[in-house]
Amino acid sequence: MSITLVLIIVIGFISYQALNDPSKMNKLLHNPYQEARNKEYYRWLTSMFVHANLTH
């Protein structure tokens, strides 16, 4: 299995879960204020694995 296919599957899975749970989506999205204030630097990485909506 290629790395590209693995990334597509992982991104699809995480995006599907986040789209069905707004609190999870808010926890994963890039938010500079939260990153600076609460030191939630993981958001830089996790924001790459979620999509804004199904048509995106």
Steps between C-alpha positions, in 0.01 A plus 500: 500500500643837402554788740262712295218251545570472873485881536173518306345235725626666821387848392162365392450318831602796718298747291190280519527475878561873539209594273267293718629645828537882511697490825756269340517728194565804721774312684681407176473825301781753465429787740795734563337650811457160666848394394660804660284529809465131592819375331294263281771470235373158388237694300762576234515131420142392564352776283651327196280197564157667505294658224262792542200316353408217263521715186850625582 
